[in-house]
Amino acid sequence: MLTAREIELLENQIFFETKVSATEKLKTLFESLRENAKLFINPIDLDFPEGTDFYKGQIAKGENYEGFPYVLLDYPKYFSQKNIFTFRTMCWFGNSWIFSVIIQGDYLAKAITRFENQFEMLQNLNCGVGVNELWNWKKDGEIILSQIEKNELIHNVKSSSFLKITKRLPLSILNSEADVLKQFKEFYSAILPILRR
């Protein structure tokens, strides 16, 4: 049977109303981020697969990633069996706000070489690199650049089938849309040189 705490949660209408309200505000924020991205991400400058979506992207939500809901934006995005390119911004309830870029397939080798050149800048932004599993969003699924020697990390990245660069922030960043927009532009602008033609 359910515990008293579980029943109390199920009876708490304010909790569920607040969750719905927060989710709708997040969707609006992601729409704003997408429109903001169009101001500084120029598809002509980037080496992305033909057919990459630079117009709409995708805002999605789910109820259970490792037990917690999430809302995310993939923009720009390209997914096929062979190639993956996306800038994914994710709000993982109960955990973190995450910026990321994911590259897999034909463009990976070039991106890794350019990643080496951007290493110090990304290190200064307190970025991390995803390891082992592409779709792992937990903290233990990434290595923070400041916590590993560059040569060791580059060796690990070169032996991987993907490149996932991340920046994790506390959910308190959502107190200020201006702060979210600033961090959004700062992270993705630092990524763009990795993807130049």
N, C-alpha and C positions, 0 to 999 in steps of 0.2 A: 504493500500500500504506500501511498504518497506520504511524505513527512509533512509536518506542520509548516515548515519553511516552504516546501514546494507548493502546498495548497495556497499559502499566503501569496506567493508569486502569481499563481494562476488567477487569483481573485483581484490582483492589483491592476485595475483598468488604466490607471495613470501610467504605469510602466509601459503597457502596450501602446497607449496613445502617444507617449513620448517617443517610443521607438519608431512609430510610423512617421511622426513629425520630423525626427532627426533624419530618417532615410530620405524623405522628400527634400529636405534642405541639402543633403549631400548630393542628390541628383542635380539640383539646381547649381550647386557649386561645381560639379563636374562639367556641366554645360558651359559654365563661365570659363573653366580651365581650357576646355576644348577651343572655345572662341579665342581665348588669349594665345593659345599655342599657334593658331593660324597667323598671328602677327609676327612671330619670330622663327617659325619653322618653314623654310622655303623648299618645297619638293624638288625644285630644279637643281638645288645645290647638293642633294643627298643621293647616295648610292643605295637605293632601295629597289626591291624587285618590282618589275612592271606589274601594275594592278594594285599597288599599295593604296589603301584608303587614306587619303589626306583630307577628306571632306566631312564625313559623318563620324567615323569611328564607332565605338560601341560603349554604351553605359549599361552595366549589368549589375544585378544584385543576386545574392544567394543567402541561404539561411544557415549553412553548415560547412564551413571550412575549419576543420579541427575543432568543431563544436561551437564556433562563433559565426555570426552573420558577417557579411561584407558587402560593400559597394565598390565598383571599380570602373575605371575608364581606360579603354585601349584606344589610343590616338597618338600618332597614326598607327595603322595596323595592317599586317599581312600574315595570313596563316595558310600554309599548305602542308602536304605531307613532307615536302623537302625543305622548305624555308619557313622560318618564323622571324618576323620583325615586328616589334611593337614597343611603344612607350606605354607602360602600364602604371597607372596611379591607382592606389588601392587604400580604402579605409577598412581596416579589419577590426571590427568591434571588439572591445576588451583587450586589444593588443597594440597596434601601431598604425600610423599613417606611413605608407610606403611609396616612394617613387622608384621606378625601375625601367631599364631598357633591356630587351631580350633579343638576342640574335642567334640564329641557328641555321646552318645550311651553307649555301654557296658563298655568302658574304662574310663568313666567320673569320677566315684567315686574315683577310685585310683588316677587319675590325680589331682583331687581337693585336696586330702590329701597331695600329693607331692608338689602341688602348695603352700600350706601353708608353707612348709619347704623352698621353694625358694623365699618366699615373699620379704624378705629384699633385696636379690640380684636383683630381678626384679624391686623393688622400686628404688634402686640405679641407675638402667639403665633407669629410667624415663618411665617405661612401664605403660600400662593401661589395663583395662579389659572391654571387650564388655558387654553391658547390654541390656536387653529387646529384641532386634532383632538380630538374628545371622548374617544376611547379611547387617547390617547397618554399613557403613564405615565413616559416618560423625563424627565430633568431639563430638557432643552431644550424640553419641551412646556409649561412653566409659567413664570410670572413671579412672583417673590417680591415681596410687597406693599411691603416696605421698600426695594425697588430701583427704584420707579417713582412718579411723582407721582400722587396720588389722582385728579385730574381726567382725566389721560391714561388711566389704567387704566379708570375708569368709562366713558369714551368707547369704549374697546376692548370692554369687556364688553357695553355696550348694542348694539354692532353685531354681536355674536356670536349664534348660535342656541342657545347653552347657557351655563350657569354651572357651573363646576367649581372648587370651593374645595378646596385640598389642604394637608396638612402632612406633610412628609417627614422621617423620622428614620433614624438609622443602625440597622442590624440589631443592634447591641450592646444596644439597649433590651430585647431578649429575654432578657437576663440576669436581669431582675426582672419577674415578673408584676404586682407592685404598681405598678411604674413604667408598664407598658403600660396598666393599668387607669386610672391617674391621667391619663395623656396622652389616652387614649380619651375619658374623661369631660370633660376640659378642652376638647378640640377640639369635640366634638359639642354640648356645652352652649353654647359660643360661637356655634354655628351655629343653634341653635333659635330665637333671636329673628328670624332671617330667614324662618322658616317659620310663625310664629304666625298664627292666624286673625285 
